[in-house]
Amino acid sequence: MIAKGRHWLESFPALRRIADPVWRKVADTARMITVDPGVPVFRERATCADYLLIVEGEVRVQKLTANGQVITLYHLQGGQSCELTTTCLLGGSCYPAEGIAETRVQAVLIPKAQFREALAKSPQFGEFVFSSIDKGVNELITLLEEVAFGHMDRRLAYCLLQKAHAHDFLQATHHELSEELGTAREVVSRLLKEFERQGWVRLHRGRVEIRDHRSLQALADKRLCD
């Protein structure tokens, strides 16, 4: 459905501040969608027809590898645009990965033609778009470095803390964590058992209890030191 008014811009302060009439006209063409948890927001090899802005919720962008493993490329949250969608729109290519709603998601879609019009005629909008791409590329390079050179125990510690959001519990199976990290389930299970032996976590069915945030954070911080 067409987004009524521009209330969704409250989630995007940089876009809300753009006052030129071209962008304002394009913003009025935005279409609001709602996606339930577990449902794809976009599918691999699908045509990219709209600029995607996440208003609320969280999306996991992931890639299925040739050997059947899933690796998480990045997460999208409210107030963010999708870098993969943007590059597909600019290059005219199909999606090389998929985006799955992890929570109930509200998103805004701007048609490709209107997106290109705003990009060509609104310098401030162009600055927002290319700044988002720059941030996304840097995050993907960091991910590639971690996958290629990083220590899995450090990556797992970081992942647990990020998913816990400063709480003492996170809902996640060993399989889900292995998909997040792009490794085998057995690797994650072995490391979690070691974390439990150290007294850092306690394992339950379908969830992990964080018992020592400080030790996990110290291990996670080593990701940035090598």
Z-matrix of the N, CA and C atoms (Angstrom, degrees):
N
C 1 1.463
C 2 1.513 1 109.80
N 3 1.328 2 116.49 1 153.55
C 4 1.459 3 121.19 2 176.90
C 5 1.526 4 108.96 3 -68.14
N 6 1.335 5 116.21 4 131.60
C 7 1.463 6 120.44 5 178.53
C 8 1.525 7 109.20 6 -65.78
N 9 1.330 8 116.41 7 126.04
C 10 1.452 9 120.34 8 -179.39
C 11 1.516 10 109.95 9 -78.38
N 12 1.325 11 116.02 10 117.69
C 13 1.452 12 120.24 11 -178.30
C 14 1.513 13 111.28 12 70.80
N 15 1.314 14 114.48 13 -161.70
C 16 1.466 15 120.05 14 -178.24
C 17 1.525 16 111.25 15 -119.60
N 18 1.330 17 117.18 16 30.16
C 19 1.461 18 120.44 17 -177.01
C 20 1.530 19 111.41 18 -62.14
N 21 1.327 20 117.24 19 -29.28
C 22 1.460 21 120.51 20 -179.08
C 23 1.523 22 111.91 21 -63.93
N 24 1.345 23 116.75 22 -20.91
C 25 1.460 24 120.39 23 179.39
C 26 1.531 25 112.72 24 -66.82
N 27 1.340 26 116.79 25 -15.54
C 28 1.458 27 119.52 26 177.00
C 29 1.527 28 111.03 27 -60.58
N 30 1.330 29 116.63 28 -25.69
C 31 1.467 30 120.62 29 178.45
C 32 1.522 31 112.44 30 -81.24
N 33 1.341 32 116.90 31 -7.99
C 34 1.465 33 121.50 32 -176.25
C 35 1.527 34 109.64 33 -131.83
N 36 1.343 35 117.56 34 79.41
C 37 1.474 36 120.75 35 -176.79
C 38 1.526 37 113.16 36 -54.31
N 39 1.338 38 117.52 37 -38.91
C 40 1.469 39 119.78 38 -178.31
C 41 1.526 40 110.84 39 -64.82
N 42 1.312 41 117.82 40 -38.14
C 43 1.466 42 120.67 41 178.20
C 44 1.519 43 111.21 42 -75.26
N 45 1.322 44 116.64 43 -34.55
C 46 1.467 45 120.06 44 -179.92
C 47 1.519 46 111.22 45 -63.03
N 48 1.354 47 115.92 46 -30.42
C 49 1.465 48 119.42 47 -177.20
C 50 1.527 49 113.00 48 -79.29
N 51 1.317 50 118.49 49 -10.44
C 52 1.468 51 120.81 50 -179.99
C 53 1.524 52 109.07 51 -75.43
N 54 1.319 53 116.03 52 120.94
C 55 1.469 54 120.09 53 -173.24
C 56 1.517 55 114.00 54 -106.37
N 57 1.337 56 119.20 55 -7.17
C 58 1.462 57 118.37 56 -174.42
C 59 1.534 58 110.74 57 -68.58
N 60 1.319 59 117.09 58 145.84
C 61 1.470 60 121.99 59 -172.74
C 62 1.525 61 113.64 60 -63.66
N 63 1.322 62 117.90 61 -30.02
C 64 1.473 63 119.48 62 179.78
C 65 1.520 64 110.21 63 -61.75
N 66 1.347 65 116.28 64 -50.49
C 67 1.455 66 119.33 65 -179.93
C 68 1.523 67 110.99 66 -64.38
N 69 1.317 68 117.78 67 -40.96
C 70 1.465 69 120.41 68 -179.59
C 71 1.530 70 111.00 69 -61.29
N 72 1.316 71 116.32 70 -40.04
C 73 1.463 72 120.36 71 178.04
C 74 1.525 73 110.72 72 -65.03
N 75 1.341 74 115.93 73 -42.92
C 76 1.468 75 120.22 74 179.09
C 77 1.528 76 110.51 75 -65.02
N 78 1.327 77 117.19 76 -41.23
C 79 1.467 78 120.66 77 -179.94
C 80 1.515 79 111.34 78 -58.87
N 81 1.323 80 116.84 79 -31.49
C 82 1.460 81 120.80 80 179.75
C 83 1.531 82 112.76 81 -71.26
N 84 1.348 83 117.44 82 -12.86
C 85 1.473 84 119.82 83 178.21
C 86 1.526 85 111.63 84 -89.19
N 87 1.332 86 117.00 85 -1.98
C 88 1.459 87 121.24 86 -175.21
C 89 1.531 88 111.37 87 -61.58
N 90 1.318 89 114.77 88 143.01
C 91 1.469 90 121.81 89 178.89
C 92 1.527 91 107.89 90 -117.57
N 93 1.340 92 116.01 91 129.16
C 94 1.461 93 121.18 92 -178.88
C 95 1.524 94 109.80 93 -91.77
N 96 1.345 95 116.28 94 135.30
C 97 1.460 96 120.92 95 175.31
C 98 1.527 97 108.90 96 -127.85
N 99 1.335 98 115.41 97 156.12
C 100 1.456 99 122.42 98 174.39
C 101 1.521 100 108.23 99 -123.87
N 102 1.329 101 116.41 100 131.58
C 103 1.458 102 121.59 101 -178.02
C 104 1.525 103 108.77 102 -124.91
N 105 1.327 104 116.88 103 129.38
C 106 1.460 105 121.79 104 -178.79
C 107 1.531 106 111.19 105 -78.30
N 108 1.339 107 118.14 106 157.44
C 109 1.466 108 121.27 107 179.41
C 110 1.524 109 112.24 108 -56.25
N 111 1.323 110 116.28 109 137.38
C 112 1.454 111 121.57 110 178.83
C 113 1.513 112 115.11 111 86.49
N 114 1.322 113 116.96 112 -6.40
C 115 1.467 114 121.65 113 -178.15
C 116 1.533 115 109.37 114 -96.24
N 117 1.325 116 118.30 115 138.10
C 118 1.466 117 119.56 116 178.92
C 119 1.531 118 112.28 117 -64.97
N 120 1.316 119 115.53 118 135.39
C 121 1.462 120 121.23 119 170.79
C 122 1.529 121 108.80 120 -83.69
N 123 1.334 122 115.57 121 -36.66
C 124 1.467 123 121.77 122 169.57
C 125 1.523 124 108.03 123 -149.07
N 126 1.318 125 116.55 124 154.75
C 127 1.462 126 122.21 125 -175.23
C 128 1.525 127 110.92 126 -113.18
N 129 1.324 128 114.85 127 150.50
C 130 1.459 129 120.32 128 176.30
C 131 1.524 130 110.21 129 -61.95
N 132 1.322 131 116.09 130 137.83
C 133 1.469 132 126.04 131 179.90
C 134 1.530 133 113.34 132 73.45
N 135 1.347 134 117.42 133 3.61
C 136 1.469 135 120.21 134 175.74
C 137 1.525 136 109.76 135 -79.10
N 138 1.326 137 115.85 136 153.15
C 139 1.460 138 121.31 137 176.33
C 140 1.522 139 110.32 138 -69.51
N 141 1.302 140 116.09 139 136.01
C 142 1.469 141 121.46 140 178.58
C 143 1.524 142 108.09 141 -93.25
N 144 1.325 143 117.10 142 111.20
C 145 1.465 144 121.25 143 -173.11
C 146 1.522 145 113.79 144 -114.74
N 147 1.358 146 117.81 145 -9.92
C 148 1.463 147 120.25 146 -174.60
C 149 1.524 148 111.03 147 -142.16
N 150 1.305 149 115.46 148 149.70
C 151 1.467 150 122.58 149 171.67
C 152 1.522 151 107.01 150 -77.38
N 153 1.336 152 116.93 151 131.89
C 154 1.461 153 122.10 152 -171.92
C 155 1.524 154 111.08 153 -110.34
N 156 1.331 155 115.71 154 125.49
C 157 1.461 156 123.17 155 176.63
C 158 1.526 157 108.02 156 -126.06
N 159 1.327 158 117.28 157 125.72
C 160 1.461 159 121.36 158 -179.57
C 161 1.530 160 108.97 159 -88.25
N 162 1.312 161 116.29 160 119.68
C 163 1.460 162 121.55 161 -179.79
C 164 1.523 163 110.54 162 -87.95
N 165 1.344 164 117.05 163 -47.15
C 166 1.463 165 122.51 164 178.94
C 167 1.523 166 108.76 165 -143.67
N 168 1.333 167 115.44 166 153.21
C 169 1.459 168 119.85 167 175.43
C 170 1.513 169 112.63 168 97.34
N 171 1.339 170 115.18 169 -172.63
C 172 1.463 171 120.62 170 -176.93
C 173 1.522 172 110.08 171 -137.31
N 174 1.324 173 115.27 172 136.40
C 175 1.466 174 122.91 173 179.69
C 176 1.522 175 108.59 174 -121.53
N 177 1.337 176 116.06 175 135.33
C 178 1.455 177 121.48 176 174.68
C 179 1.522 178 109.01 177 -102.35
N 180 1.318 179 116.72 178 121.15
C 181 1.463 180 121.71 179 177.41
C 182 1.517 181 107.38 180 -96.34
N 183 1.332 182 117.11 181 121.16
C 184 1.459 183 120.84 182 -172.00
C 185 1.516 184 111.41 183 -137.53
N 186 1.344 185 114.08 184 160.80
C 187 1.457 186 121.59 185 -178.72
C 188 1.519 187 108.96 186 -129.37
N 189 1.337 188 116.14 187 129.83
C 190 1.458 189 121.56 188 174.23
C 191 1.517 190 108.48 189 -87.68
N 192 1.337 191 116.45 190 121.47
C 193 1.454 192 120.54 191 -177.62
C 194 1.521 193 111.16 192 -82.16
N 195 1.321 194 115.80 193 170.12
C 196 1.461 195 121.25 194 -177.47
C 197 1.525 196 112.23 195 -63.01
N 198 1.332 197 117.57 196 -29.49
C 199 1.467 198 120.20 197 -179.63
C 200 1.523 199 113.17 198 -91.25
N 201 1.348 200 116.43 199 11.06
C 202 1.457 201 120.64 200 174.27
C 203 1.512 202 115.66 201 91.28
N 204 1.316 203 118.51 202 -0.12
C 205 1.456 204 121.00 203 177.21
C 206 1.527 205 110.18 204 -82.69
N 207 1.322 206 114.78 205 152.22
C 208 1.460 207 121.19 206 176.30
C 209 1.519 208 108.31 207 -110.83
N 210 1.323 209 116.74 208 131.90
C 211 1.462 210 120.94 209 176.09
C 212 1.524 211 108.74 210 -122.38
N 213 1.315 212 115.46 211 131.70
C 214 1.463 213 120.78 212 178.66
C 215 1.523 214 109.16 213 -80.56
N 216 1.316 215 116.24 214 124.02
C 217 1.458 216 120.91 215 179.95
C 218 1.527 217 111.31 216 -83.46
N 219 1.326 218 116.60 217 -46.18
C 220 1.457 219 120.93 218 176.93
C 221 1.515 220 109.12 219 -170.48
N 222 1.323 221 116.65 220 170.00
C 223 1.459 222 122.85 221 175.77
C 224 1.528 223 109.31 222 -113.78
N 225 1.303 224 114.98 223 148.04
C 226 1.465 225 121.72 224 174.12
C 227 1.518 226 108.67 225 -114.80
N 228 1.324 227 115.74 226 139.49
C 229 1.456 228 121.08 227 177.58
C 230 1.525 229 109.49 228 -129.49
N 231 1.338 230 115.03 229 173.40
C 232 1.448 231 119.86 230 179.54
C 233 1.517 232 111.93 231 -53.78
N 234 1.324 233 117.38 232 134.60
C 235 1.452 234 121.87 233 -179.75
C 236 1.514 235 113.90 234 91.82
N 237 1.358 236 116.52 235 9.11
C 238 1.460 237 119.54 236 -179.19
C 239 1.530 238 110.72 237 -121.93
N 240 1.337 239 114.86 238 150.23
C 241 1.455 240 120.77 239 171.25
C 242 1.517 241 108.59 240 -96.90
N 243 1.328 242 117.00 241 164.58
C 244 1.460 243 121.56 242 -178.86
C 245 1.523 244 109.59 243 -97.53
N 246 1.337 245 116.37 244 113.41
C 247 1.462 246 120.51 245 -177.23
C 248 1.529 247 111.51 246 -63.86
N 249 1.333 248 116.20 247 -37.16
C 250 1.466 249 119.69 248 -179.41
C 251 1.523 250 110.48 249 -64.06
N 252 1.328 251 115.98 250 -43.66
C 253 1.466 252 120.43 251 177.00
C 254 1.524 253 110.57 252 -59.84
N 255 1.327 254 115.97 253 -43.43
C 256 1.459 255 120.21 254 -177.60
C 257 1.518 256 111.54 255 -62.08
N 258 1.333 257 117.13 256 -46.98
C 259 1.460 258 119.96 257 -179.10
C 260 1.527 259 111.28 258 -66.53
N 261 1.329 260 117.67 259 -34.20
C 262 1.469 261 120.48 260 176.61
C 263 1.528 262 110.88 261 -65.92
N 264 1.335 263 116.24 262 -40.02
C 265 1.461 264 119.59 263 177.55
C 266 1.525 265 110.89 264 -64.50
N 267 1.313 266 116.68 265 -42.50
C 268 1.463 267 120.51 266 -178.17
C 269 1.521 268 111.73 267 -69.07
N 270 1.321 269 116.52 268 -37.10
C 271 1.464 270 120.40 269 -177.36
C 272 1.514 271 114.41 270 -92.87
N 273 1.325 272 117.34 271 -9.48
C 274 1.461 273 120.40 272 -179.40
C 275 1.515 274 113.39 273 71.35
N 276 1.342 275 117.02 274 25.01
C 277 1.461 276 120.57 275 -177.68
C 278 1.519 277 111.04 276 -103.01
N 279 1.332 278 115.85 277 166.94
C 280 1.456 279 121.79 278 175.30
C 281 1.531 280 109.63 279 -83.12
N 282 1.315 281 116.01 280 166.14
C 283 1.454 282 120.19 281 -179.90
C 284 1.528 283 110.67 282 -66.18
N 285 1.344 284 118.53 283 128.62
C 286 1.461 285 121.24 284 176.44
C 287 1.534 286 112.85 285 -90.30
N 288 1.325 287 117.23 286 0.79
C 289 1.462 288 122.33 287 -179.62
C 290 1.529 289 107.20 288 -151.19
N 291 1.326 290 116.60 289 -179.25
C 292 1.461 291 120.22 290 -179.84
C 293 1.514 292 111.08 291 -123.74
N 294 1.328 293 115.50 292 154.81
C 295 1.454 294 121.50 293 176.79
C 296 1.515 295 109.66 294 -117.75
N 297 1.338 296 117.75 295 123.68
C 298 1.456 297 123.31 296 -176.79
C 299 1.522 298 109.32 297 -113.96
N 300 1.328 299 116.93 298 132.24
C 301 1.464 300 120.70 299 176.96
C 302 1.523 301 109.27 300 -70.88
N 303 1.324 302 117.15 301 121.80
C 304 1.464 303 121.05 302 176.95
C 305 1.518 304 110.92 303 -88.23
N 306 1.326 305 116.60 304 -26.48
C 307 1.457 306 123.09 305 174.28
C 308 1.531 307 106.78 306 -130.17
N 309 1.303 308 116.57 307 -178.95
C 310 1.461 309 118.97 308 172.05
C 311 1.523 310 108.08 309 -66.28
N 312 1.313 311 116.45 310 125.90
C 313 1.465 312 121.95 311 -172.17
C 314 1.528 313 110.43 312 -115.84
N 315 1.307 314 115.01 313 134.57
C 316 1.458 315 121.38 314 166.97
C 317 1.523 316 107.47 315 -111.96
N 318 1.306 317 115.34 316 128.07
C 319 1.462 318 119.87 317 -176.93
C 320 1.521 319 110.03 318 -137.19
N 321 1.321 320 114.40 319 159.48
C 322 1.459 321 121.87 320 177.62
C 323 1.518 322 108.76 321 -114.44
N 324 1.316 323 116.46 322 135.63
C 325 1.454 324 122.82 323 176.56
C 326 1.520 325 109.40 324 -114.75
N 327 1.330 326 116.12 325 130.27
C 328 1.462 327 121.76 326 174.74
C 329 1.524 328 107.58 327 -114.26
N 330 1.329 329 118.79 328 122.39
C 331 1.467 330 121.12 329 -176.50
C 332 1.519 331 113.00 330 -54.27
N 333 1.319 332 115.77 331 148.90
C 334 1.462 333 122.61 332 -175.21
C 335 1.524 334 112.25 333 -54.33
N 336 1.329 335 118.09 334 -44.24
C 337 1.469 336 120.89 335 -177.50
C 338 1.522 337 111.02 336 -62.78
N 339 1.329 338 116.67 337 -42.77
C 340 1.465 339 120.41 338 -179.74
C 341 1.534 340 110.93 339 -70.66
N 342 1.336 341 116.04 340 -36.32
C 343 1.469 342 120.03 341 175.44
C 344 1.521 343 110.34 342 -59.07
N 345 1.324 344 116.82 343 -47.46
C 346 1.467 345 120.70 344 -179.15
C 347 1.531 346 111.21 345 -64.91
N 348 1.325 347 116.24 346 -35.76
C 349 1.465 348 119.54 347 178.29
C 350 1.526 349 110.60 348 -63.84
N 351 1.326 350 116.16 349 -46.51
C 352 1.467 351 119.67 350 179.60
C 353 1.523 352 110.90 351 -64.78
N 354 1.326 353 116.94 352 -38.27
C 355 1.463 354 120.64 353 -179.72
C 356 1.530 355 110.98 354 -63.99
N 357 1.335 356 115.81 355 -36.94
C 358 1.465 357 120.48 356 -177.59
C 359 1.527 358 112.79 357 -78.38
N 360 1.322 359 117.11 358 -30.96
C 361 1.454 360 119.71 359 -169.51
C 362 1.532 361 114.87 360 -114.49
N 363 1.313 362 117.38 361 -8.39
C 364 1.463 363 119.97 362 -178.91
C 365 1.527 364 109.37 363 -120.26
N 366 1.335 365 118.52 364 99.09
C 367 1.475 366 121.20 365 -178.38
C 368 1.524 367 113.29 366 -56.86
N 369 1.312 368 116.96 367 -37.96
C 370 1.468 369 119.54 368 -178.59
C 371 1.527 370 111.01 369 -67.88
N 372 1.316 371 116.51 370 -39.03
C 373 1.454 372 119.17 371 176.28
C 374 1.526 373 110.25 372 -64.88
N 375 1.336 374 116.52 373 -42.24
C 376 1.456 375 120.19 374 177.47
C 377 1.519 376 111.63 375 -59.47
N 378 1.320 377 117.03 376 -39.15
C 379 1.463 378 120.93 377 178.17
C 380 1.529 379 110.40 378 -62.60
N 381 1.339 380 116.51 379 -42.06
C 382 1.468 381 120.57 380 178.29
C 383 1.520 382 110.85 381 -61.96
N 384 1.333 383 116.61 382 -45.23
C 385 1.461 384 121.38 383 -177.39
C 386 1.524 385 111.15 384 -62.85
N 387 1.330 386 117.24 385 -50.46
C 388 1.460 387 119.92 386 -175.33
C 389 1.529 388 112.42 387 -72.89
N 390 1.327 389 116.42 388 -27.70
C 391 1.461 390 119.36 389 173.80
C 392 1.523 391 110.47 390 -66.17
N 393 1.326 392 116.49 391 -39.44
C 394 1.463 393 121.03 392 177.80
C 395 1.521 394 111.04 393 -65.17
N 396 1.336 395 116.96 394 -40.93
C 397 1.466 396 120.67 395 178.05
C 398 1.521 397 110.44 396 -63.08
N 399 1.318 398 116.76 397 -43.95
C 400 1.464 399 120.88 398 179.88
C 401 1.523 400 110.92 399 -59.22
N 402 1.317 401 116.89 400 -44.37
C 403 1.468 402 121.39 401 179.03
C 404 1.524 403 110.01 402 -63.08
N 405 1.335 404 117.11 403 -43.80
C 406 1.457 405 120.59 404 -178.64
C 407 1.518 406 112.98 405 -64.85
N 408 1.327 407 116.63 406 -40.66
C 409 1.467 408 120.48 407 179.72
C 410 1.522 409 110.13 408 -63.95
N 411 1.319 410 117.14 409 -42.27
C 412 1.464 411 120.48 410 179.01
C 413 1.524 412 111.19 411 -62.41
N 414 1.342 413 116.55 412 -39.38
C 415 1.465 414 120.06 413 178.91
C 416 1.529 415 111.00 414 -66.51
N 417 1.336 416 117.14 415 -39.14
C 418 1.459 417 120.11 416 179.25
C 419 1.528 418 111.39 417 -67.84
N 420 1.324 419 117.06 418 -37.36
C 421 1.467 420 120.02 419 176.60
C 422 1.526 421 110.21 420 -63.53
N 423 1.323 422 116.10 421 -41.06
C 424 1.465 423 119.93 422 176.49
C 425 1.516 424 111.11 423 -60.92
N 426 1.332 425 116.26 424 -42.76
C 427 1.463 426 120.49 425 178.05
C 428 1.518 427 111.16 426 -60.99
N 429 1.337 428 117.38 427 -45.46
C 430 1.462 429 120.85 428 -179.85
C 431 1.529 430 111.06 429 -61.09
N 432 1.325 431 115.98 430 -40.27
C 433 1.465 432 119.75 431 178.32
C 434 1.525 433 110.55 432 -63.86
N 435 1.336 434 116.83 433 -40.07
C 436 1.458 435 120.44 434 -179.20
C 437 1.524 436 110.96 435 -67.86
N 438 1.339 437 116.53 436 -42.80
C 439 1.462 438 120.17 437 -179.61
C 440 1.522 439 110.38 438 -64.73
N 441 1.336 440 115.87 439 -41.59
C 442 1.460 441 119.79 440 -176.07
C 443 1.521 442 112.89 441 -77.80
N 444 1.334 443 116.88 442 -37.81
C 445 1.453 444 119.52 443 -170.35
C 446 1.529 445 113.78 444 -123.32
N 447 1.318 446 116.82 445 -12.47
C 448 1.461 447 119.60 446 -172.10
C 449 1.520 448 113.02 447 -76.39
N 450 1.319 449 115.80 448 158.96
C 451 1.454 450 123.30 449 176.05
C 452 1.523 451 108.10 450 -89.29
N 453 1.328 452 117.26 451 128.28
C 454 1.450 453 120.68 452 -173.65
C 455 1.530 454 111.97 453 -64.56
N 456 1.330 455 118.41 454 -31.69
C 457 1.460 456 119.15 455 179.14
C 458 1.524 457 111.07 456 -64.34
N 459 1.336 458 116.28 457 -37.77
C 460 1.464 459 120.62 458 179.16
C 461 1.526 460 110.64 459 -69.46
N 462 1.322 461 115.54 460 -41.05
C 463 1.472 462 119.96 461 178.76
C 464 1.520 463 110.88 462 -64.98
N 465 1.336 464 116.80 463 -39.15
C 466 1.462 465 119.95 464 178.94
C 467 1.522 466 110.53 465 -66.82
N 468 1.331 467 118.17 466 -42.78
C 469 1.463 468 120.60 467 178.05
C 470 1.524 469 110.79 468 -58.87
N 471 1.325 470 116.15 469 -44.53
C 472 1.462 471 120.90 470 178.45
C 473 1.526 472 110.60 471 -62.24
N 474 1.327 473 116.54 472 -43.66
C 475 1.464 474 121.58 473 -179.13
C 476 1.529 475 111.24 474 -61.86
N 477 1.327 476 117.35 475 -43.48
C 478 1.465 477 120.95 476 179.67
C 479 1.523 478 111.19 477 -61.22
N 480 1.321 479 116.25 478 -44.54
C 481 1.465 480 120.06 479 -178.80
C 482 1.523 481 111.37 480 -66.65
N 483 1.329 482 116.51 481 -39.60
C 484 1.464 483 119.86 482 -179.99
C 485 1.518 484 110.68 483 -65.63
N 486 1.318 485 117.32 484 -41.66
C 487 1.459 486 120.54 485 -177.79
C 488 1.524 487 112.37 486 -74.41
N 489 1.322 488 116.85 487 -27.49
C 490 1.456 489 120.20 488 179.86
C 491 1.523 490 112.08 489 -75.04
N 492 1.336 491 117.54 490 -23.82
C 493 1.475 492 122.04 491 178.86
C 494 1.532 493 111.12 492 54.20
N 495 1.345 494 116.31 493 45.03
C 496 1.468 495 123.37 494 177.24
C 497 1.526 496 112.94 495 72.60
N 498 1.346 497 118.19 496 5.85
C 499 1.462 498 121.71 497 175.81
C 500 1.527 499 109.18 498 -91.41
N 501 1.329 500 115.35 499 175.36
C 502 1.461 501 119.74 500 -177.50
C 503 1.524 502 113.02 501 -94.76
N 504 1.328 503 117.59 502 -5.55
C 505 1.454 504 121.24 503 179.58
C 506 1.522 505 110.31 504 -132.51
N 507 1.317 506 116.41 505 149.64
C 508 1.455 507 120.65 506 166.87
C 509 1.521 508 108.18 507 -136.79
N 510 1.334 509 115.80 508 140.63
C 511 1.451 510 121.66 509 178.57
C 512 1.518 511 108.57 510 -89.43
N 513 1.315 512 117.48 511 108.19
C 514 1.458 513 121.44 512 -179.60
C 515 1.520 514 109.39 513 -166.96
N 516 1.324 515 116.84 514 135.43
C 517 1.452 516 121.44 515 174.49
C 518 1.524 517 109.49 516 -86.86
N 519 1.317 518 116.23 517 166.81
C 520 1.463 519 120.27 518 176.64
C 521 1.530 520 110.41 519 -61.21
N 522 1.330 521 115.45 520 -37.38
C 523 1.466 522 119.88 521 179.52
C 524 1.526 523 110.65 522 -64.23
N 525 1.336 524 117.19 523 -43.51
C 526 1.468 525 120.33 524 179.89
C 527 1.519 526 111.31 525 -64.29
N 528 1.324 527 116.98 526 -38.58
C 529 1.464 528 119.95 527 178.25
C 530 1.525 529 111.13 528 -67.92
N 531 1.323 530 116.63 529 -36.87
C 532 1.470 531 119.04 530 178.73
C 533 1.520 532 110.86 531 -66.08
N 534 1.336 533 117.48 532 -37.45
C 535 1.466 534 120.37 533 176.22
C 536 1.521 535 110.67 534 -65.68
N 537 1.305 536 116.54 535 -39.09
C 538 1.464 537 121.07 536 179.15
C 539 1.524 538 110.82 537 -60.32
N 540 1.333 539 115.61 538 -38.22
C 541 1.462 540 120.87 539 -174.46
C 542 1.517 541 113.38 540 -95.98
N 543 1.327 542 116.69 541 -7.90
C 544 1.462 543 119.50 542 179.27
C 545 1.513 544 113.13 543 69.10
N 546 1.329 545 116.27 544 39.82
C 547 1.464 546 120.51 545 179.41
C 548 1.519 547 109.23 546 -136.63
N 549 1.318 548 116.77 547 -179.34
C 550 1.460 549 121.17 548 -178.52
C 551 1.528 550 110.70 549 -77.40
N 552 1.321 551 115.90 550 149.24
C 553 1.462 552 121.23 551 178.33
C 554 1.522 553 110.86 552 -58.77
N 555 1.335 554 116.33 553 -37.95
C 556 1.466 555 120.29 554 -177.97
C 557 1.523 556 111.86 555 -62.46
N 558 1.332 557 116.34 556 -35.03
C 559 1.469 558 120.54 557 178.29
C 560 1.524 559 110.19 558 -64.10
N 561 1.324 560 116.17 559 -46.21
C 562 1.461 561 120.89 560 -179.65
C 563 1.529 562 110.38 561 -63.92
N 564 1.328 563 116.92 562 -44.26
C 565 1.464 564 120.30 563 -179.51
C 566 1.521 565 111.30 564 -60.83
N 567 1.329 566 116.59 565 -42.29
C 568 1.466 567 120.34 566 179.61
C 569 1.526 568 111.03 567 -63.08
N 570 1.335 569 116.99 568 -43.59
C 571 1.463 570 120.46 569 -179.05
C 572 1.527 571 111.33 570 -68.56
N 573 1.316 572 116.96 571 -38.93
C 574 1.467 573 119.69 572 178.43
C 575 1.527 574 110.69 573 -63.93
N 576 1.327 575 116.27 574 -39.23
C 577 1.466 576 119.64 575 176.74
C 578 1.535 577 110.78 576 -61.73
N 579 1.322 578 116.55 577 -38.96
C 580 1.465 579 120.46 578 177.76
C 581 1.527 580 110.46 579 -67.16
N 582 1.358 581 116.92 580 -41.64
C 583 1.464 582 120.49 581 176.97
C 584 1.531 583 109.77 582 -60.53
N 585 1.342 584 116.41 583 -39.08
C 586 1.465 585 120.26 584 179.90
C 587 1.527 586 110.10 585 -67.23
N 588 1.328 587 116.89 586 -40.50
C 589 1.459 588 120.91 587 178.45
C 590 1.526 589 110.99 588 -61.02
N 591 1.358 590 115.61 589 -35.88
C 592 1.461 591 120.71 590 179.05
C 593 1.538 592 112.07 591 -74.95
N 594 1.329 593 116.45 592 -11.59
C 595 1.454 594 120.39 593 -178.94
C 596 1.520 595 113.65 594 85.81
N 597 1.329 596 116.93 595 12.93
C 598 1.466 597 120.69 596 -178.02
C 599 1.526 598 112.05 597 -82.46
N 600 1.323 599 117.01 598 -32.09
C 601 1.460 600 121.61 599 -179.21
C 602 1.526 601 108.84 600 -137.32
N 603 1.324 602 115.11 601 165.69
C 604 1.459 603 122.10 602 167.78
C 605 1.518 604 107.21 603 -129.15
N 606 1.318 605 116.52 604 131.07
C 607 1.459 606 121.25 605 -173.78
C 608 1.528 607 110.94 606 -94.41
N 609 1.322 608 115.78 607 134.57
C 610 1.458 609 123.82 608 175.58
C 611 1.528 610 107.57 609 -128.87
N 612 1.305 611 116.65 610 167.90
C 613 1.467 612 119.68 611 177.75
C 614 1.525 613 110.21 612 -67.11
N 615 1.329 614 116.49 613 115.49
C 616 1.455 615 121.28 614 175.80
C 617 1.509 616 115.33 615 78.05
N 618 1.330 617 117.62 616 6.53
C 619 1.465 618 119.06 617 178.24
C 620 1.520 619 109.85 618 -155.83
N 621 1.333 620 113.98 619 160.72
C 622 1.464 621 121.34 620 179.31
C 623 1.524 622 108.22 621 -125.67
N 624 1.317 623 116.10 622 129.66
C 625 1.461 624 121.79 623 176.75
C 626 1.532 625 108.98 624 -95.25
N 627 1.314 626 116.34 625 124.92
C 628 1.464 627 121.46 626 177.66
C 629 1.526 628 108.14 627 -86.59
N 630 1.343 629 116.85 628 120.10
C 631 1.462 630 120.90 629 -177.58
C 632 1.522 631 112.67 630 -110.13
N 633 1.333 632 116.60 631 -18.43
C 634 1.474 633 119.61 632 -178.82
C 635 1.533 634 108.05 633 -142.42
N 636 1.318 635 115.62 634 84.30
C 637 1.463 636 120.97 635 -179.51
C 638 1.529 637 110.78 636 -60.37
N 639 1.336 638 116.18 637 -38.84
C 640 1.472 639 120.17 638 -173.61
C 641 1.529 640 111.27 639 -64.60
N 642 1.315 641 117.54 640 -43.87
C 643 1.465 642 120.16 641 -179.17
C 644 1.526 643 111.32 642 -68.17
N 645 1.329 644 116.78 643 -39.92
C 646 1.455 645 119.82 644 176.93
C 647 1.522 646 110.81 645 -63.59
N 648 1.338 647 116.21 646 -40.56
C 649 1.463 648 119.64 647 -179.77
C 650 1.524 649 111.09 648 -65.76
N 651 1.330 650 116.31 649 -38.21
C 652 1.470 651 120.04 650 178.63
C 653 1.520 652 110.58 651 -63.41
N 654 1.335 653 116.49 652 -40.29
C 655 1.465 654 119.42 653 177.30
C 656 1.526 655 110.92 654 -68.22
N 657 1.335 656 116.26 655 -43.60
C 658 1.470 657 120.35 656 -179.64
C 659 1.519 658 111.26 657 -62.01
N 660 1.323 659 117.13 658 -36.48
C 661 1.474 660 120.88 659 -178.11
C 662 1.515 661 112.48 660 -65.84
N 663 1.322 662 117.92 661 -21.44
C 664 1.461 663 120.73 662 178.64
C 665 1.530 664 111.65 663 -67.07
N 666 1.372 665 116.49 664 -18.08
C 667 1.460 666 120.30 665 175.37
C 668 1.523 667 111.18 666 -56.51
N 669 1.320 668 115.43 667 -33.28
C 670 1.464 669 121.32 668 -172.96
C 671 1.521 670 112.72 669 -91.47
N 672 1.321 671 116.90 670 -4.52
C 673 1.471 672 120.03 671 -173.10
C 674 1.517 673 112.72 672 -100.77
N 675 1.335 674 118.92 673 -19.04
C 676 1.460 675 120.76 674 -176.43
C 677 1.512 676 111.70 675 -85.60
